[in-house]
């Protein structure tokens, strides 16, 4: 059996990922609506919806190809 650690270990440092928000595709009403919902959610302090809209915008361009 191994001896337990009796001293404090250094904290694990995780990288900070600062990705830019996706931008709507020009001329796409779906992209524009998602961006508008995101803006209203941010104004209201609903960061969960802001994050959801960013995910949907990132996935949405698949329909533009």
mmCIF file of the N, C-alpha and C atoms, coordinates in Angstrom:
data_MODEL
# 
_entry.id   MODEL 
# 
loop_
_atom_site.group_PDB 
_atom_site.id 
_atom_site.type_symbol 
_atom_site.label_atom_id 
_atom_site.label_alt_id 
_atom_site.label_comp_id 
_atom_site.label_asym_id 
_atom_site.label_entity_id 
_atom_site.label_seq_id 
_atom_site.pdbx_PDB_ins_code 
_atom_site.Cartn_x 
_atom_site.Cartn_y 
_atom_site.Cartn_z 
_atom_site.occupancy 
_atom_site.B_iso_or_equiv 
_atom_site.pdbx_formal_charge 
_atom_site.auth_seq_id 
_atom_site.auth_comp_id 
_atom_site.auth_asym_id 
_atom_site.auth_atom_id 
_atom_site.pdbx_PDB_model_num 
ATOM 1   N N  . UNK A 1 1  ? 0.839   -1.169 0.000   1.00 0.00 ? 1  UNK A N  1 
ATOM 2   C CA . UNK A 1 1  ? 0.000   0.000  0.000   1.00 0.00 ? 1  UNK A CA 1 
ATOM 3   C C  . UNK A 1 1  ? 0.890   1.240  0.000   1.00 0.00 ? 1  UNK A C  1 
ATOM 4   N N  . UNK A 1 2  ? 0.514   2.239  -0.766  1.00 0.00 ? 2  UNK A N  1 
ATOM 5   C CA . UNK A 1 2  ? 1.342   3.443  -0.845  1.00 0.00 ? 2  UNK A CA 1 
ATOM 6   C C  . UNK A 1 2  ? 1.001   4.401  0.285   1.00 0.00 ? 2  UNK A C  1 
ATOM 7   N N  . UNK A 1 3  ? 1.972   5.196  0.615   1.00 0.00 ? 3  UNK A N  1 
ATOM 8   C CA . UNK A 1 3  ? 1.806   6.194  1.678   1.00 0.00 ? 3  UNK A CA 1 
ATOM 9   C C  . UNK A 1 3  ? 1.032   7.394  1.126   1.00 0.00 ? 3  UNK A C  1 
ATOM 10  N N  . UNK A 1 4  ? 0.034   7.907  1.824   1.00 0.00 ? 4  UNK A N  1 
ATOM 11  C CA . UNK A 1 4  ? -0.717  9.074  1.331   1.00 0.00 ? 4  UNK A CA 1 
ATOM 12  C C  . UNK A 1 4  ? 0.170   10.314 1.293   1.00 0.00 ? 4  UNK A C  1 
ATOM 13  N N  . UNK A 1 5  ? -0.159  11.217 0.386   1.00 0.00 ? 5  UNK A N  1 
ATOM 14  C CA . UNK A 1 5  ? 0.576   12.472 0.268   1.00 0.00 ? 5  UNK A CA 1 
ATOM 15  C C  . UNK A 1 5  ? 0.265   13.338 1.482   1.00 0.00 ? 5  UNK A C  1 
ATOM 16  N N  . UNK A 1 6  ? 1.292   13.837 2.108   1.00 0.00 ? 6  UNK A N  1 
ATOM 17  C CA . UNK A 1 6  ? 1.111   14.634 3.319   1.00 0.00 ? 6  UNK A CA 1 
ATOM 18  C C  . UNK A 1 6  ? 1.472   16.102 3.096   1.00 0.00 ? 6  UNK A C  1 
ATOM 19  N N  . UNK A 1 7  ? 1.531   16.507 1.888   1.00 0.00 ? 7  UNK A N  1 
ATOM 20  C CA . UNK A 1 7  ? 1.824   17.894 1.576   1.00 0.00 ? 7  UNK A CA 1 
ATOM 21  C C  . UNK A 1 7  ? 0.873   18.349 0.477   1.00 0.00 ? 7  UNK A C  1 
ATOM 22  N N  . UNK A 1 8  ? 0.692   19.640 0.400   1.00 0.00 ? 8  UNK A N  1 
ATOM 23  C CA . UNK A 1 8  ? -0.227  20.184 -0.596  1.00 0.00 ? 8  UNK A CA 1 
ATOM 24  C C  . UNK A 1 8  ? 0.453   20.201 -1.960  1.00 0.00 ? 8  UNK A C  1 
ATOM 25  N N  . UNK A 1 9  ? -0.234  19.695 -2.958  1.00 0.00 ? 9  UNK A N  1 
ATOM 26  C CA . UNK A 1 9  ? 0.310   19.710 -4.306  1.00 0.00 ? 9  UNK A CA 1 
ATOM 27  C C  . UNK A 1 9  ? -0.095  21.001 -5.005  1.00 0.00 ? 9  UNK A C  1 
ATOM 28  N N  . UNK A 1 10 ? 0.629   21.343 -6.038  1.00 0.00 ? 10 UNK A N  1 
ATOM 29  C CA . UNK A 1 10 ? 0.346   22.562 -6.799  1.00 0.00 ? 10 UNK A CA 1 
ATOM 30  C C  . UNK A 1 10 ? -0.996  22.431 -7.514  1.00 0.00 ? 10 UNK A C  1 
ATOM 31  N N  . UNK A 1 11 ? -1.729  23.529 -7.675  1.00 0.00 ? 11 UNK A N  1 
ATOM 32  C CA . UNK A 1 11 ? -3.014  23.458 -8.385  1.00 0.00 ? 11 UNK A CA 1 
ATOM 33  C C  . UNK A 1 11 ? -2.807  23.165 -9.866  1.00 0.00 ? 11 UNK A C  1 
ATOM 34  N N  . UNK A 1 12 ? -3.783  22.543 -10.452 1.00 0.00 ? 12 UNK A N  1 
ATOM 35  C CA . UNK A 1 12 ? -3.758  22.260 -11.877 1.00 0.00 ? 12 UNK A CA 1 
ATOM 36  C C  . UNK A 1 12 ? -4.217  23.512 -12.601 1.00 0.00 ? 12 UNK A C  1 
ATOM 37  N N  . UNK A 1 13 ? -3.448  23.957 -13.574 1.00 0.00 ? 13 UNK A N  1 
ATOM 38  C CA . UNK A 1 13 ? -3.817  25.145 -14.352 1.00 0.00 ? 13 UNK A CA 1 
ATOM 39  C C  . UNK A 1 13 ? -4.361  24.712 -15.700 1.00 0.00 ? 13 UNK A C  1 
ATOM 40  N N  . UNK A 1 14 ? -5.593  25.103 -15.973 1.00 0.00 ? 14 UNK A N  1 
ATOM 41  C CA . UNK A 1 14 ? -6.230  24.780 -17.243 1.00 0.00 ? 14 UNK A CA 1 
ATOM 42  C C  . UNK A 1 14 ? -6.110  25.964 -18.195 1.00 0.00 ? 14 UNK A C  1 
ATOM 43  N N  . UNK A 1 15 ? -6.003  25.700 -19.497 1.00 0.00 ? 15 UNK A N  1 
ATOM 44  C CA . UNK A 1 15 ? -5.882  26.805 -20.451 1.00 0.00 ? 15 UNK A CA 1 
ATOM 45  C C  . UNK A 1 15 ? -7.190  27.595 -20.550 1.00 0.00 ? 15 UNK A C  1 
ATOM 46  N N  . UNK A 1 16 ? -7.073  28.883 -20.728 1.00 0.00 ? 16 UNK A N  1 
ATOM 47  C CA . UNK A 1 16 ? -8.235  29.745 -20.907 1.00 0.00 ? 16 UNK A CA 1 
ATOM 48  C C  . UNK A 1 16 ? -8.531  29.850 -22.393 1.00 0.00 ? 16 UNK A C  1 
ATOM 49  N N  . UNK A 1 17 ? -9.730  29.431 -22.776 1.00 0.00 ? 17 UNK A N  1 
ATOM 50  C CA . UNK A 1 17 ? -10.118 29.484 -24.180 1.00 0.00 ? 17 UNK A CA 1 
ATOM 51  C C  . UNK A 1 17 ? -11.023 30.686 -24.397 1.00 0.00 ? 17 UNK A C  1 
ATOM 52  N N  . UNK A 1 18 ? -10.549 31.644 -25.138 1.00 0.00 ? 18 UNK A N  1 
ATOM 53  C CA . UNK A 1 18 ? -11.328 32.845 -25.433 1.00 0.00 ? 18 UNK A CA 1 
ATOM 54  C C  . UNK A 1 18 ? -11.666 32.845 -26.921 1.00 0.00 ? 18 UNK A C  1 
ATOM 55  N N  . UNK A 1 19 ? -12.747 32.169 -27.255 1.00 0.00 ? 19 UNK A N  1 
ATOM 56  C CA . UNK A 1 19 ? -13.170 32.106 -28.654 1.00 0.00 ? 19 UNK A CA 1 
ATOM 57  C C  . UNK A 1 19 ? -14.082 33.278 -28.968 1.00 0.00 ? 19 UNK A C  1 
ATOM 58  N N  . UNK A 1 20 ? -13.974 33.771 -30.184 1.00 0.00 ? 20 UNK A N  1 
ATOM 59  C CA . UNK A 1 20 ? -14.871 34.825 -30.629 1.00 0.00 ? 20 UNK A CA 1 
ATOM 60  C C  . UNK A 1 20 ? -16.257 34.236 -30.871 1.00 0.00 ? 20 UNK A C  1 
ATOM 61  N N  . UNK A 1 21 ? -17.266 35.062 -30.676 1.00 0.00 ? 21 UNK A N  1 
ATOM 62  C CA . UNK A 1 21 ? -18.629 34.606 -30.952 1.00 0.00 ? 21 UNK A CA 1 
ATOM 63  C C  . UNK A 1 21 ? -18.815 34.452 -32.449 1.00 0.00 ? 21 UNK A C  1 
ATOM 64  N N  . UNK A 1 22 ? -19.614 33.463 -32.856 1.00 0.00 ? 22 UNK A N  1 
ATOM 65  C CA . UNK A 1 22 ? -19.874 33.303 -34.291 1.00 0.00 ? 22 UNK A CA 1 
ATOM 66  C C  . UNK A 1 22 ? -20.697 34.470 -34.828 1.00 0.00 ? 22 UNK A C  1 
ATOM 67  N N  . UNK A 1 23 ? -20.470 34.800 -36.075 1.00 0.00 ? 23 UNK A N  1 
ATOM 68  C CA . UNK A 1 23 ? -21.211 35.891 -36.707 1.00 0.00 ? 23 UNK A CA 1 
ATOM 69  C C  . UNK A 1 23 ? -22.249 35.307 -37.660 1.00 0.00 ? 23 UNK A C  1 
ATOM 70  N N  . UNK A 1 24 ? -23.393 35.967 -37.788 1.00 0.00 ? 24 UNK A N  1 
ATOM 71  C CA . UNK A 1 24 ? -24.427 35.454 -38.703 1.00 0.00 ? 24 UNK A CA 1 
ATOM 72  C C  . UNK A 1 24 ? -23.992 35.577 -40.164 1.00 0.00 ? 24 UNK A C  1 
ATOM 73  N N  . UNK A 1 25 ? -24.449 34.630 -40.971 1.00 0.00 ? 25 UNK A N  1 
ATOM 74  C CA . UNK A 1 25 ? -24.168 34.676 -42.406 1.00 0.00 ? 25 UNK A CA 1 
ATOM 75  C C  . UNK A 1 25 ? -25.077 35.724 -43.032 1.00 0.00 ? 25 UNK A C  1 
ATOM 76  N N  . UNK A 1 26 ? -24.489 36.595 -43.821 1.00 0.00 ? 26 UNK A N  1 
ATOM 77  C CA . UNK A 1 26 ? -25.247 37.687 -44.436 1.00 0.00 ? 26 UNK A CA 1 
ATOM 78  C C  . UNK A 1 26 ? -26.343 37.129 -45.345 1.00 0.00 ? 26 UNK A C  1 
ATOM 79  N N  . UNK A 1 27 ? -27.544 37.645 -45.176 1.00 0.00 ? 27 UNK A N  1 
ATOM 80  C CA . UNK A 1 27 ? -28.666 37.251 -46.014 1.00 0.00 ? 27 UNK A CA 1 
ATOM 81  C C  . UNK A 1 27 ? -29.428 36.026 -45.527 1.00 0.00 ? 27 UNK A C  1 
ATOM 82  N N  . UNK A 1 28 ? -29.020 35.452 -44.404 1.00 0.00 ? 28 UNK A N  1 
ATOM 83  C CA . UNK A 1 28 ? -29.714 34.266 -43.877 1.00 0.00 ? 28 UNK A CA 1 
ATOM 84  C C  . UNK A 1 28 ? -30.632 34.685 -42.740 1.00 0.00 ? 28 UNK A C  1 
ATOM 85  N N  . UNK A 1 29 ? -31.941 34.540 -42.913 1.00 0.00 ? 29 UNK A N  1 
ATOM 86  C CA . UNK A 1 29 ? -32.869 34.952 -41.861 1.00 0.00 ? 29 UNK A CA 1 
ATOM 87  C C  . UNK A 1 29 ? -32.717 34.134 -40.575 1.00 0.00 ? 29 UNK A C  1 
ATOM 88  N N  . UNK A 1 30 ? -32.341 32.865 -40.684 1.00 0.00 ? 30 UNK A N  1 
ATOM 89  C CA . UNK A 1 30 ? -32.137 32.034 -39.496 1.00 0.00 ? 30 UNK A CA 1 
ATOM 90  C C  . UNK A 1 30 ? -30.980 32.541 -38.652 1.00 0.00 ? 30 UNK A C  1 
ATOM 91  N N  . UNK A 1 31 ? -29.886 32.898 -39.309 1.00 0.00 ? 31 UNK A N  1 
ATOM 92  C CA . UNK A 1 31 ? -28.719 33.433 -38.606 1.00 0.00 ? 31 UNK A CA 1 
ATOM 93  C C  . UNK A 1 31 ? -29.053 34.769 -37.943 1.00 0.00 ? 31 UNK A C  1 
ATOM 94  N N  . UNK A 1 32 ? -29.769 35.608 -38.664 1.00 0.00 ? 32 UNK A N  1 
ATOM 95  C CA . UNK A 1 32 ? -30.129 36.921 -38.132 1.00 0.00 ? 32 UNK A CA 1 
ATOM 96  C C  . UNK A 1 32 ? -31.012 36.762 -36.891 1.00 0.00 ? 32 UNK A C  1 
ATOM 97  N N  . UNK A 1 33 ? -31.971 35.850 -36.939 1.00 0.00 ? 33 UNK A N  1 
ATOM 98  C CA . UNK A 1 33 ? -32.857 35.632 -35.793 1.00 0.00 ? 33 UNK A CA 1 
ATOM 99  C C  . UNK A 1 33 ? -32.072 35.127 -34.587 1.00 0.00 ? 33 UNK A C  1 
ATOM 100 N N  . UNK A 1 34 ? -31.158 34.180 -34.797 1.00 0.00 ? 34 UNK A N  1 
ATOM 101 C CA . UNK A 1 34 ? -30.344 33.681 -33.686 1.00 0.00 ? 34 UNK A CA 1 
ATOM 102 C C  . UNK A 1 34 ? -29.496 34.796 -33.074 1.00 0.00 ? 34 UNK A C  1 
ATOM 103 N N  . UNK A 1 35 ? -28.943 35.649 -33.919 1.00 0.00 ? 35 UNK A N  1 
ATOM 104 C CA . UNK A 1 35 ? -28.137 36.767 -33.416 1.00 0.00 ? 35 UNK A CA 1 
ATOM 105 C C  . UNK A 1 35 ? -29.007 37.746 -32.634 1.00 0.00 ? 35 UNK A C  1 
ATOM 106 N N  . UNK A 1 36 ? -30.231 37.989 -33.099 1.00 0.00 ? 36 UNK A N  1 
ATOM 107 C CA . UNK A 1 36 ? -31.135 38.888 -32.380 1.00 0.00 ? 36 UNK A CA 1 
ATOM 108 C C  . UNK A 1 36 ? -31.545 38.313 -31.024 1.00 0.00 ? 36 UNK A C  1 
ATOM 109 N N  . UNK A 1 37 ? -31.845 37.021 -30.987 1.00 0.00 ? 37 UNK A N  1 
ATOM 110 C CA . UNK A 1 37 ? -32.196 36.370 -29.716 1.00 0.00 ? 37 UNK A CA 1 
ATOM 111 C C  . UNK A 1 37 ? -31.015 36.445 -28.764 1.00 0.00 ? 37 UNK A C  1 
ATOM 112 N N  . UNK A 1 38 ? -29.816 36.217 -29.287 1.00 0.00 ? 38 UNK A N  1 
ATOM 113 C CA . UNK A 1 38 ? -28.602 36.292 -28.467 1.00 0.00 ? 38 UNK A CA 1 
ATOM 114 C C  . UNK A 1 38 ? -28.423 37.683 -27.877 1.00 0.00 ? 38 UNK A C  1 
ATOM 115 N N  . UNK A 1 39 ? -28.636 38.702 -28.690 1.00 0.00 ? 39 UNK A N  1 
ATOM 116 C CA . UNK A 1 39 ? -28.485 40.086 -28.207 1.00 0.00 ? 39 UNK A CA 1 
ATOM 117 C C  . UNK A 1 39 ? -29.513 40.419 -27.124 1.00 0.00 ? 39 UNK A C  1 
ATOM 118 N N  . UNK A 1 40 ? -30.768 39.997 -27.325 1.00 0.00 ? 40 UNK A N  1 
ATOM 119 C CA . UNK A 1 40 ? -31.800 40.250 -26.313 1.00 0.00 ? 40 UNK A CA 1 
ATOM 120 C C  . UNK A 1 40 ? -31.494 39.496 -25.024 1.00 0.00 ? 40 UNK A C  1 
ATOM 121 N N  . UNK A 1 41 ? -31.001 38.271 -25.152 1.00 0.00 ? 41 UNK A N  1 
ATOM 122 C CA . UNK A 1 41 ? -30.666 37.476 -23.961 1.00 0.00 ? 41 UNK A CA 1 
ATOM 123 C C  . UNK A 1 41 ? -29.520 38.125 -23.189 1.00 0.00 ? 41 UNK A C  1 
ATOM 124 N N  . UNK A 1 42 ? -28.522 38.623 -23.901 1.00 0.00 ? 42 UNK A N  1 
ATOM 125 C CA . UNK A 1 42 ? -27.393 39.279 -23.238 1.00 0.00 ? 42 UNK A CA 1 
ATOM 126 C C  . UNK A 1 42 ? -27.863 40.534 -22.504 1.00 0.00 ? 42 UNK A C  1 
ATOM 127 N N  . UNK A 1 43 ? -28.752 41.307 -23.132 1.00 0.00 ? 43 UNK A N  1 
ATOM 128 C CA . UNK A 1 43 ? -29.296 42.504 -22.500 1.00 0.00 ? 43 UNK A CA 1 
ATOM 129 C C  . UNK A 1 43 ? -30.044 42.155 -21.221 1.00 0.00 ? 43 UNK A C  1 
ATOM 130 N N  . UNK A 1 44 ? -30.745 41.029 -21.234 1.00 0.00 ? 44 UNK A N  1 
ATOM 131 C CA . UNK A 1 44 ? -31.497 40.585 -20.064 1.00 0.00 ? 44 UNK A CA 1 
ATOM 132 C C  . UNK A 1 44 ? -30.669 39.805 -19.059 1.00 0.00 ? 44 UNK A C  1 
ATOM 133 N N  . UNK A 1 45 ? -29.393 39.595 -19.340 1.00 0.00 ? 45 UNK A N  1 
ATOM 134 C CA . UNK A 1 45 ? -28.520 38.880 -18.412 1.00 0.00 ? 45 UNK A CA 1 
ATOM 135 C C  . UNK A 1 45 ? -28.666 37.360 -18.468 1.00 0.00 ? 45 UNK A C  1 
ATOM 136 N N  . UNK A 1 46 ? -29.281 36.839 -19.523 1.00 0.00 ? 46 UNK A N  1 
ATOM 137 C CA . UNK A 1 46 ? -29.494 35.397 -19.658 1.00 0.00 ? 46 UNK A CA 1 
ATOM 138 C C  . UNK A 1 46 ? -28.337 34.786 -20.450 1.00 0.00 ? 46 UNK A C  1 
ATOM 139 N N  . UNK A 1 47 ? -27.232 34.529 -19.762 1.00 0.00 ? 47 UNK A N  1 
ATOM 140 C CA . UNK A 1 47 ? -26.040 34.049 -20.441 1.00 0.00 ? 47 UNK A CA 1 
ATOM 141 C C  . UNK A 1 47 ? -26.164 32.595 -20.908 1.00 0.00 ? 47 UNK A C  1 
ATOM 142 N N  . UNK A 1 48 ? -27.098 31.845 -20.340 1.00 0.00 ? 48 UNK A N  1 
ATOM 143 C CA . UNK A 1 48 ? -27.329 30.479 -20.812 1.00 0.00 ? 48 UNK A CA 1 
ATOM 144 C C  . UNK A 1 48 ? -27.881 30.510 -22.234 1.00 0.00 ? 48 UNK A C  1 
ATOM 145 N N  . UNK A 1 49 ? -28.830 31.394 -22.477 1.00 0.00 ? 49 UNK A N  1 
ATOM 146 C CA . UNK A 1 49 ? -29.389 31.520 -23.825 1.00 0.00 ? 49 UNK A CA 1 
ATOM 147 C C  . UNK A 1 49 ? -28.354 32.080 -24.786 1.00 0.00 ? 49 UNK A C  1 
ATOM 148 N N  . UNK A 1 50 ? -27.516 32.995 -24.322 1.00 0.00 ? 50 UNK A N  1 
ATOM 149 C CA . UNK A 1 50 ? -26.437 33.522 -25.168 1.00 0.00 ? 50 UNK A CA 1 
ATOM 150 C C  . UNK A 1 50 ? -25.539 32.370 -25.616 1.00 0.00 ? 50 UNK A C  1 
ATOM 151 N N  . UNK A 1 51 ? -25.169 31.517 -24.686 1.00 0.00 ? 51 UNK A N  1 
ATOM 152 C CA . UNK A 1 51 ? -24.322 30.366 -25.009 1.00 0.00 ? 51 UNK A CA 1 
ATOM 153 C C  . UNK A 1 51 ? -25.027 29.414 -25.970 1.00 0.00 ? 51 UNK A C  1 
ATOM 154 N N  . UNK A 1 52 ? -26.308 29.159 -25.730 1.00 0.00 ? 52 UNK A N  1 
ATOM 155 C CA . UNK A 1 52 ? -27.076 28.277 -26.614 1.00 0.00 ? 52 UNK A CA 1 
ATOM 156 C C  . UNK A 1 52 ? -27.124 28.831 -28.038 1.00 0.00 ? 52 UNK A C  1 
ATOM 157 N N  . UNK A 1 53 ? -27.365 30.129 -28.162 1.00 0.00 ? 53 UNK A N  1 
ATOM 158 C CA . UNK A 1 53 ? -27.416 30.753 -29.490 1.00 0.00 ? 53 UNK A CA 1 
ATOM 159 C C  . UNK A 1 53 ? -26.066 30.639 -30.199 1.00 0.00 ? 53 UNK A C  1 
ATOM 160 N N  . UNK A 1 54 ? -24.982 30.786 -29.451 1.00 0.00 ? 54 UNK A N  1 
ATOM 161 C CA . UNK A 1 54 ? -23.654 30.634 -30.052 1.00 0.00 ? 54 UNK A CA 1 
ATOM 162 C C  . UNK A 1 54 ? -23.454 29.223 -30.584 1.00 0.00 ? 54 UNK A C  1 
ATOM 163 N N  . UNK A 1 55 ? -23.916 28.228 -29.833 1.00 0.00 ? 55 UNK A N  1 
ATOM 164 C CA . UNK A 1 55 ? -23.808 26.838 -30.296 1.00 0.00 ? 55 UNK A CA 1 
ATOM 165 C C  . UNK A 1 55 ? -24.639 26.650 -31.558 1.00 0.00 ? 55 UNK A C  1 
ATOM 166 N N  . UNK A 1 56 ? -25.869 27.151 -31.558 1.00 0.00 ? 56 UNK A N  1 
ATOM 167 C CA . UNK A 1 56 ? -26.730 27.005 -32.737 1.00 0.00 ? 56 UNK A CA 1 
ATOM 168 C C  . UNK A 1 56 ? -26.146 27.732 -33.952 1.00 0.00 ? 56 UNK A C  1 
ATOM 169 N N  . UNK A 1 57 ? -25.569 28.903 -33.735 1.00 0.00 ? 57 UNK A N  1 
ATOM 170 C CA . UNK A 1 57 ? -24.955 29.625 -34.848 1.00 0.00 ? 57 UNK A CA 1 
ATOM 171 C C  . UNK A 1 57 ? -23.743 28.868 -35.395 1.00 0.00 ? 57 UNK A C  1 
ATOM 172 N N  . UNK A 1 58 ? -22.980 28.243 -34.521 1.00 0.00 ? 58 UNK A N  1 
ATOM 173 C CA . UNK A 1 58 ? -21.821 27.476 -35.001 1.00 0.00 ? 58 UNK A CA 1 
ATOM 174 C C  . UNK A 1 58 ? -22.260 26.258 -35.804 1.00 0.00 ? 58 UNK A C  1 
ATOM 175 N N  . UNK A 1 59 ? -23.361 25.653 -35.408 1.00 0.00 ? 59 UNK A N  1 
ATOM 176 C CA . UNK A 1 59 ? -23.848 24.473 -36.120 1.00 0.00 ? 59 UNK A CA 1 
ATOM 177 C C  . UNK A 1 59 ? -24.638 24.843 -37.371 1.00 0.00 ? 59 UNK A C  1 
ATOM 178 N N  . UNK A 1 60 ? -25.264 26.006 -37.370 1.00 0.00 ? 60 UNK A N  1 
ATOM 179 C CA . UNK A 1 60 ? -26.156 26.425 -38.452 1.00 0.00 ? 60 UNK A CA 1 
ATOM 180 C C  . UNK A 1 60 ? -25.470 26.535 -39.815 1.00 0.00 ? 60 UNK A C  1 
ATOM 181 N N  . UNK A 1 61 ? -24.211 26.979 -39.890 1.00 0.00 ? 61 UNK A N  1 
ATOM 182 C CA . UNK A 1 61 ? -23.600 27.134 -41.227 1.00 0.00 ? 61 UNK A CA 1 
ATOM 183 C C  . UNK A 1 61 ? -23.576 25.857 -42.061 1.00 0.00 ? 61 UNK A C  1 
ATOM 184 N N  . UNK A 1 62 ? -23.793 24.702 -41.433 1.00 0.00 ? 62 UNK A N  1 
ATOM 185 C CA . UNK A 1 62 ? -23.828 23.457 -42.212 1.00 0.00 ? 62 UNK A CA 1 
ATOM 186 C C  . UNK A 1 62 ? -24.898 23.533 -43.298 1.00 0.00 ? 62 UNK A C  1 
ATOM 187 N N  . UNK A 1 63 ? -25.968 24.297 -43.038 1.00 0.00 ? 63 UNK A N  1 
ATOM 188 C CA . UNK A 1 63 ? -27.018 24.437 -44.030 1.00 0.00 ? 63 UNK A CA 1 
ATOM 189 C C  . UNK A 1 63 ? -26.689 25.416 -45.144 1.00 0.00 ? 63 UNK A C  1 
ATOM 190 N N  . UNK A 1 64 ? -25.603 26.153 -45.014 1.00 0.00 ? 64 UNK A N  1 
ATOM 191 C CA . UNK A 1 64 ? -25.229 27.152 -46.020 1.00 0.00 ? 64 UNK A CA 1 
ATOM 192 C C  . UNK A 1 64 ? -24.307 26.601 -47.098 1.00 0.00 ? 64 UNK A C  1 
ATOM 193 N N  . UNK A 1 65 ? -23.870 25.383 -46.958 1.00 0.00 ? 65 UNK A N  1 
ATOM 194 C CA . UNK A 1 65 ? -22.882 24.842 -47.920 1.00 0.00 ? 65 UNK A CA 1 
ATOM 195 C C  . UNK A 1 65 ? -23.531 24.365 -49.176 1.00 0.00 ? 65 UNK A C  1 
# 
